[in-house]
Amino acid sequence: MVEHAQHLSREKRQEHTVETMIQMASEHSPDEITTTAIAKRMGLSQGALFKHFPNKDAMLKAVMVWVADRLLNRIDRAVQGKEALPALEAALMTHIEFVLNNPGVPRILFGELQRSKMTPAKQMANTLMMRYAEKMKNIVEQGQQAGQLHADVDAASAATMFIGMVQGLVMQSMLTGSLKEMPSQAKLAFKIYQRGIEVAS
């Protein structure tokens, strides 16, 4: 049984706040989520919430840290020991599964990346994207060194296209209001991506 929010430790309270915000973002626009609403959902006063986060921006930054840690760690485990193409496909499907389990995450991430000012949350979101791209770039380069992927493919561009494929799938699903088709759509999209970078056997 999950301990009541009023009796959680500081670290668990912060994590519970992040998870609550992500859950609420799956139901409402992140811009519409107030600290009052977050505190109410958690069964806390605003004062109790502000003991752990000074403002909403600090909460959003914590969300980005939470996402980066969990998503990238899951991808690392999924690609471990695999050759380039199976690793890239595993990364894609792991990301899709993460979104299915946390549908509020892309809403928050896209919202932060669209901000005109460089807030701490947007900076963390940018850092997440750069770390993600570097991981994909390294996988492509390893595939090239092993002779599995075309040597003339620009690894950085291939990583950018990979991320664009993920973002496109997520955005399309958000527009249609249905995430359930994402896994099958992701497999079809990956086949097209694969044809552009693999060395024909």
Legacy VTK file of the C-alpha trace (Angstrom):
# vtk DataFile Version 3.0
C-alpha trace
ASCII
DATASET POLYDATA
POINTS 201 float
0.000 0.000 0.000
1.322 3.481 -0.893
1.934 5.621 2.161
-0.312 8.698 2.443
1.292 11.820 0.957
1.204 13.625 4.310
3.503 11.017 5.834
6.024 10.586 3.030
9.709 11.427 3.379
11.010 14.497 1.532
12.427 12.430 -1.336
9.282 10.343 -1.692
7.097 13.454 -1.453
9.025 15.028 -4.333
8.710 11.889 -6.443
5.010 11.639 -5.611
4.579 15.269 -6.705
6.277 14.544 -10.028
4.148 11.457 -10.633
0.993 13.374 -9.720
1.872 16.155 -12.162
2.517 13.633 -14.948
-0.807 11.935 -14.244
-2.643 15.263 -14.292
-0.926 16.204 -17.576
-2.499 13.138 -19.178
-5.899 14.630 -18.308
-5.340 18.370 -18.777
-3.058 20.794 -20.600
0.106 21.268 -18.493
-0.428 25.049 -18.615
-3.779 24.588 -16.886
-2.348 22.585 -13.985
-1.943 24.834 -10.950
-0.023 24.193 -7.762
-3.375 24.422 -5.970
-4.737 21.579 -8.087
-1.595 19.485 -7.558
-1.757 19.950 -3.800
-5.468 19.089 -3.785
-4.884 15.900 -5.803
-2.176 14.895 -3.312
-4.305 15.730 -0.272
-1.926 18.485 0.847
-2.015 22.201 1.474
-0.098 24.475 -0.904
2.163 25.371 1.998
3.108 21.725 2.496
3.804 21.369 -1.225
5.988 24.479 -1.289
8.213 23.027 1.410
9.588 20.737 -1.292
9.234 22.862 -4.439
9.355 26.671 -4.406
7.171 27.002 -7.527
5.688 25.214 -10.528
8.840 25.723 -12.625
10.826 23.767 -10.048
8.246 20.981 -10.275
8.524 20.952 -14.065
12.301 20.707 -13.866
11.922 17.760 -11.481
9.590 16.134 -14.006
12.253 16.463 -16.703
14.891 14.944 -14.407
12.498 12.086 -13.602
11.840 11.465 -17.302
15.520 11.602 -18.266
16.568 9.157 -15.572
13.855 6.614 -16.223
13.591 6.798 -20.006
17.325 6.750 -20.731
17.986 3.996 -18.195
15.253 1.860 -19.750
16.691 2.427 -23.206
20.193 1.530 -21.985
18.885 -1.782 -20.658
16.882 -2.461 -23.834
19.812 -1.960 -26.231
22.481 -3.669 -24.163
24.278 -6.456 -26.034
22.347 -5.929 -29.281
23.635 -5.169 -32.762
22.817 -1.758 -34.204
19.476 -2.340 -35.938
17.948 -4.512 -33.192
19.209 -1.954 -30.668
17.593 0.943 -32.503
14.310 -0.933 -32.795
14.456 -1.860 -29.114
15.079 1.794 -28.218
12.076 2.847 -30.297
9.724 0.290 -28.796
10.971 1.027 -25.276
10.269 4.715 -25.808
6.794 3.981 -27.149
6.059 1.746 -24.159
7.252 4.515 -21.826
4.836 6.976 -23.444
1.972 4.484 -23.238
2.633 4.079 -19.525
3.147 7.830 -18.963
0.963 9.711 -21.494
1.368 12.981 -19.617
5.120 13.055 -20.292
5.049 14.094 -23.995
2.491 16.806 -23.205
4.853 18.306 -20.627
7.958 17.796 -22.781
6.471 19.400 -25.904
5.140 22.240 -23.785
8.552 22.979 -22.308
10.368 22.806 -25.645
7.947 25.403 -27.081
8.617 27.977 -24.375
10.250 31.158 -25.647
12.411 31.603 -22.546
15.095 29.205 -21.369
13.578 27.997 -18.110
15.306 25.365 -15.932
12.750 22.813 -17.137
13.351 23.670 -20.802
17.107 23.479 -20.278
16.696 20.029 -18.724
14.433 18.989 -21.613
17.104 20.122 -24.085
19.721 18.171 -22.138
17.520 15.083 -22.305
17.189 15.419 -26.077
20.942 15.860 -26.518
21.734 12.823 -24.364
19.153 10.795 -26.265
20.559 11.864 -29.637
24.107 11.025 -28.546
23.049 7.503 -27.551
21.384 6.923 -30.921
24.383 8.398 -32.751
26.716 6.017 -30.919
24.565 3.036 -31.895
24.605 4.104 -35.560
28.383 4.549 -35.488
28.832 1.107 -33.937
26.688 -0.341 -36.705
28.815 1.400 -39.311
32.010 0.081 -37.773
30.554 -3.423 -37.830
29.611 -3.048 -41.501
25.885 -3.354 -40.738
24.943 0.236 -41.611
25.969 2.361 -44.599
29.300 4.049 -43.962
28.215 7.178 -45.854
25.214 7.767 -43.582
25.771 10.778 -41.332
25.373 9.324 -37.840
24.214 12.582 -36.258
21.548 13.059 -38.930
20.419 9.448 -38.538
20.023 10.062 -34.792
18.019 13.227 -35.474
15.755 11.344 -37.877
15.260 8.621 -35.287
14.128 11.146 -32.685
11.911 12.818 -35.286
10.289 9.461 -35.995
9.497 8.989 -32.302
8.174 12.539 -31.935
6.039 12.193 -35.057
4.453 8.970 -33.836
3.717 10.495 -30.435
2.374 13.743 -31.890
0.119 11.898 -34.340
-1.263 9.776 -31.521
-1.881 12.849 -29.383
-3.758 14.519 -32.242
-5.983 11.495 -32.816
-6.490 11.026 -29.082
-5.533 7.352 -29.235
-2.186 5.881 -28.199
-3.046 2.206 -28.661
-1.983 2.110 -32.325
1.504 3.474 -31.608
3.315 0.116 -31.223
2.113 -1.200 -34.591
2.740 2.167 -36.264
6.220 2.284 -34.750
7.123 -1.105 -36.212
6.011 0.003 -39.678
7.874 3.315 -39.415
11.036 1.563 -38.269
11.027 -0.671 -41.353
11.178 2.445 -43.540
13.920 3.965 -41.385
15.866 0.706 -41.501
15.858 0.597 -45.300
17.586 3.946 -45.416
20.540 3.054 -43.231
21.178 -0.685 -43.402
23.640 -2.437 -45.675
21.702 -4.824 -47.906
22.575 -8.445 -47.259
LINES 1 202
201 0 1 2 3 4 5 6 7 8 9 10 11 12 13 14 15 16 17 18 19 20 21 22 23 24 25 26 27 28 29 30 31 32 33 34 35 36 37 38 39 40 41 42 43 44 45 46 47 48 49 50 51 52 53 54 55 56 57 58 59 60 61 62 63 64 65 66 67 68 69 70 71 72 73 74 75 76 77 78 79 80 81 82 83 84 85 86 87 88 89 90 91 92 93 94 95 96 97 98 99 100 101 102 103 104 105 106 107 108 109 110 111 112 113 114 115 116 117 118 119 120 121 122 123 124 125 126 127 128 129 130 131 132 133 134 135 136 137 138 139 140 141 142 143 144 145 146 147 148 149 150 151 152 153 154 155 156 157 158 159 160 161 162 163 164 165 166 167 168 169 170 171 172 173 174 175 176 177 178 179 180 181 182 183 184 185 186 187 188 189 190 191 192 193 194 195 196 197 198 199 200
